[in-house]
Amino acid sequence: MLLLAVCALALVSWRTAHRRNEGDLRVYYETVGRLSRGLDLYQRREGPDPQRPTGFIYPPLFAVFFWPLTALPFPLLRGLWCFATGLCALRAFVLAHDLLRRERPPPPRAGLALAAGALVALRFVWSDLGHGQANLVVIWLTLEGIVQAARGRELLGGALLATATLFKLTPAIVVAGYLVRGRRRVVLGALLGGLIGLLLPALVLGPLGNLDALWRFATVVTSWNDAQHGYVGNNASLTSALQRLLVGVADAGQRPAPLLLSLPPGPVRILCALLSLASLAGSLALARTVRGEAARSAVLLAAIPLVSPVAWKPHLVCLVLPALFAAEAVTRRGLRRAWPLALALGLLGLSGRLVLGRAASDAFLRWGGLTGALVLLAGALALAAREEEGTPAPPPPSSSADAPA
């Protein structure tokens, strides 16, 4: 089965290399390639408008990682990137399955549960492969870090989580989960790995250039990305859906036009920020009390679209573990007890363009239907995870015992 998946991935990669739609990978290719010409990574300082963004929205570490690849012809890079990130996706599924099997035996109809959860997650994996983003690399590093920490390699697990966070900020919620549970060695590994990851770009940008890039990423790039995409119709994050419904919908950087209501944007943004913080606090509070590693991690990963201001469909590859966990919970607990999970999985899996068509699928996303499914999944997972507290779990390593709730 694995060999068949790799062969299929190779075919998809070959086709992707020859597609006309170049996706977001073209943006990475051109903006990171500016480093070879001595130009700025984040702003077009060489032009008449030196404050104009380049469109690159990742931390400097990802740019340093990606920079050598810009020497390749773009079609070759695109095919290789699709194949490499596809391998990351396969590894992520293996890691998620390993994490589930560490704590509990297979549920009834385990094969059906695995297939159902995988199909839901594959919808977003396919989207990321087509767009050429880095989300599959990030979810692989995140799950690799979680599994390594569960196996007792806590410093390594923390370092992998730090790398994922410095590629894209959202895995920080997983590191915070270890922090609130008192997993000191994992947090130490994350701190050491994060420090190395913060300093490494100085080899390319120089010490002062690296500090400048980090500062502008934190103060300029992230706020620009939020402002540009807060009202965009295909942003599935909770805050974006609320802003569209309460303020209006708009293309990137444009003035919003009313969709449902037309409230002033200022108070709505404050409300969205409070909801984002509440989602973060709630997921971390639950992660502190739930005993199972798979349940804790699934809850935290499912909360990402509720916390982050931007969640395109490719970003939802963070649901690899939550989707598998939810599908197993449905088969283990039965449809009568786990119908919210089944409904959430159904909405996530069946609301794509392949089933509904482009117009209906885009409308479902624009009006918050996909976001509602994400909220339902996160809430139902939280309830299911609380029930996992009574499930026997293998004792953690002595150096990493969870702090008492």
N, C-alpha and C positions, 0 to 999 in steps of 0.2 A: 504493500500500500504506500509506504514512504517513497519507494523508488518510482512508483507511478506518479505520485505528487510532484516529485522533483522533475520528472520528464515533462509533465504538464506545465510546470513553472518555466522550464526552459523554452517551451513553445510560446507561452505567453510573453516571455521576455523578448524573444525574437520579433514577435509581432509589435510589441510596444516600441522597440527600437525604430520601427519604420512607420509609426503613426504620425499623422500631421499635427494632432493636438499634443503639444510638448509639455503641458502641465506645469506645475510649480518648479520642477527640476530645472527648467530653463532659467528661472529667476536665480536659483542657487548658483547655477553654472556661470551666469554673467556677473552677479554681484560678488561672489567669492573670487572669481577670476580677476576682479579689480586689484586684489592684493598683489598679483604678479606684475601689475603696472604701477605699483606704488600709490594707488588711489585709496580713498577712504571706504571702509566697509559699509557704513550705515548712511552716509549722506554724500550727495554729489557736490563736494566742496570745490571741484574743478570747474563747475559751470557758473552761469550767471546767478543762480539761486543756490548758494552754498548750504542752505538748510533743507533743501529738498531731499526726502528720504530715497534711498535706493530700493526699498522694498524688502530688504533682508531683515528678518525679525527674530533670528536665533542668537543665542549667546556666542561670544567669540570662540569658545572651545569647538563648537560644531564647525565654524568656518575653518579653523586650523585642521580639523579632521578631514573636511571635504576638499580643501585647497589642492592637494596633489591630484585629485581626480579631474580638476579643470584642465589639465594638460591633455586629456583624452579628447578625441572628436566626440561631439555631442551625441550622435546616434549610438556610438559604441558605449559611451557612459550611460545612456538611458537604458540600454539593454542590460548592462552589467548591474546597474542600480536596481532595476526591477527584479533581477534574479537574486541579488544579495538580500534585498529587503524581503523578498518572498521566502528565502531561507530563514530569515529572522522570524517571519510569521509562523513557519512550520515549527521552529524551535519554541516559540511562545506557546503554541498549542500543546507541545510535549511537556513543557514546564508546568502549565496550568493543570494538565492531567496528572502529572507527578505530584503536584501539591494536593490535589483532591484525594489521591490514593494514599498519601502518607497518613491521613487522619481517619479514614473510614473505608469500609469495604465497598465494592461496587453496588449501586442500588439495583432494584429490579429493572430489567430492560435497560441495562447500562449502555449498550450500544446505541439504542434509540435516543437516550438522553444525550450522549456524546455527539451524535449526528445532529440533533436539533440545536444544541447550543453552538456547535461549530458552524452550522449554516447561518445562524443569526450573526455571529461574529464575522463570518466570511464576507457578508455583504459590505462591511466597512473595510475589511482587508482588501477586497477587490478595488474599492474606491481609492484607497491609499496607493495601491500599485499603479493605478491609472494616473493619479496626480503626481506621483514621484516625490512625495513628501518623506519626512524622516520619522514618522510616527511608529512605523514597525520596528525600526531600530530602537526607539525609546521603550516600547512595550517589551521587547525582548530583554533589554538591559534591566528593566524594572522587575520582570518576573524572574530573571536569572539572579538578581540580587536577593529577592524574597526567598527563593529556593535555597540558595547558598547559605543564607542566614538560618533557615530552618534546618539545614544539615549540620549546623555548628560552625560553619566558616563565616563567622559574623563580621570580621573586619573586611573580608573580601565582599561579602554581601553589601555592606555599607558603602564600600568604594564603588561598586557597580551602580547602586542607587544614586550616589552622588554624580556619577558620570551621566546617568539618564537625566538627572535634574539639570545639569549644565548643558545638555543638548536641548532640553525643553523643560520649562519650569514645573509642569504639572506633577511629575513624580515626587515632588517635595512633600505632598500629602502623605505618601507612604513613609518617608523618613520621619515626618511628624508623628505618625502612628507609633513607630518604634520609640520615639522620644517620650510620649505620654505613658508608655507602658514600662519605662525604665530599662529598656534594652541598651545598656550603656556601650557595649562593645560594637553593636551595629551603628549607633550614633557616632562613636569614635571613628569607625571606619569611614562613615560618610563625611565627617569633618576632615579627616586626612585626605581622602580622595577628592573632596571638594576643593581643598587648598591647592593640591597639585593641579587639578583641572582649571582653577582660576589663574594659576601662574604659568601654565604651559603655553598659552597664546603669546606670552612675552617673547618666546623664541622666534616668532614670526613678526609680531607687531612692535617689539621692543617694550621695555618696561613701562615707559610713559604712555606709549601708544596703547598698550593693553589696559592700563588704568583708565585712559580716556574712553576706550571702547566699552569697558565695563560700566563706567558711569553713564554714558549715553544710552547704553542698552537699558539700564535700570530706570533712568529718568525721562528719556525721550522716546525710545523705540516701543516700549511696552504700552505707554499711554497713547502713542500714535496708533498702534495696532488696535487697541480697544476703541478709540474714537472712530477709526475708519470703518470698523466692522460691527459696531454695536447694533445697528439697525438693519443689517443685511439679511435678506430673506432666507438664505440657506445656512444661517448660523443657528445651530441647535442648542446652544447653551441656555440655561434657565434665564439668565439676566437679559440676553438678547431677545428671547421670545417675549418676555414681559415688556421690554422697551418697544418692540414692534407693535404689540397689542395696545399699549397705553399711550405711546407717542406717535409711532408711524414706522413705515418701512422705507428703506432707501438702498441704493447701490452704494458701494464703498466710497466714503468721503462726501456723499451728497446729502442735501437737506431731506429729512424724512417726510413722506406724505402719509396722511392718516390711513390706518388700516381698520382699526376698531374704534379707538378713541384718539384724541389729539390733546393730551395733557402736556404741561410744560416739562421739558426734559430734565431740568435740575432736580426736582423732588423725586422723579422716577428713578434717576440714577442713584440717589441716596437710598431709596427703597431697595433697589437691586443690590447695592453694595451690602446692605444689612442682611438681605436674604442669602447672599453668597457667604458672608461670615457665619451666619446661622447654620448653613449647610456644612461648612467646614467644622464648626464647633460640635455639631451633632454627630458627624461621622467620626470625629476623633474621640468623643466621649463614648460612643458605642465600641470603637476599636479598643478602648482601654478595658472594657468589661468582658468582651467576647473572648472565649478561650481558643477556638480553632483558628490556626493560621490562615487556612483557606478562606474561612468566613470573614475574618478581619480584613484580609487583603481585598476580597471581593467587594466588601462594603466601601472601602476607601477608594478603590478604582472606579466603582460605579458613581461615586460622588463627584468625580472630576468635572463632568459637564454641568453640575449644579454650582460648582465653585468658580471655575474658569469663565472669563467673559467671552471667550471664543471657543467654539466647538464645531468645526466643520465635520462632515461625515467621515473623512479620513481620520480625524482625531478620535473617533469613537472606536478605534481598535483597542482602546483601553478596556473595552468590554469583553475581551477574550476570556479572562478568568470569570468575571461576573456572569457571562452568558452560560458557560459550562456549569458553574455552581448552581445557577437558577434552574437549568434544565434538569440537573440531578435532583435538586430539591423537589421539583414537581413530581418526578417519578418516585421519589422516596416517600413523600408525604401524601401523594394522591391529589387529583385535580380538585376535589372538594375543598381541601385545606390550603392548597397552593394556587388557587385560580388567579390571584393577582400577578404572581410570577408568570404563569402561563399566558395571561393576557398581555403583559408587558413584552414578553418574548415574541408573541404573535404580532403585535403592533410594530415592533422593531424589525422583524423579519419580513413582514408582508407589505410594508409601506414603501418599498423601493420602486424604482421606475420599471423594473422587469415585471412586476405584478400589476401596479396601478397605472403605469404609463408616466411619461415625463410630466405632463400638466398636473395630474392629480397628485403625484408624489411631491412635486414642488409646492403645491398648495397646502398639502398636509404638513410639510415642514414649515412653510411661511406662517401658517396660522397656529403654530405651536403644537401640532399633533405629535411630532416626533419627540419634542421636548417633554410633553406630557407622558409619553411612554418611558422616557428616561427617568422622570421623577417617580413614576409608578414602580419601575424596576428598582431604583434605589431604596424606596420605602419598603417594598416587599422583601428585598434582600435584608434590610435591617431587621424586620420581624423574623425572617427565617434564621438569621444569624443569632438572634437572641435565643432561639430554640436550640441552637448548637451548643449552648453553654453546658448542657447536660450530657453532651456526647463525649465519651472518653477520648482523650488525645494523648499522644506520646509525650513524656516529660521533656521540656526543653533542656538544653545544655545548662550545667550548673552555673556557668558564668553569665547566662543570659535569662535567668528566670524572670518572668514578668513581675512587675511590682504589683502588690495586692491592690485590688480595686477599692 
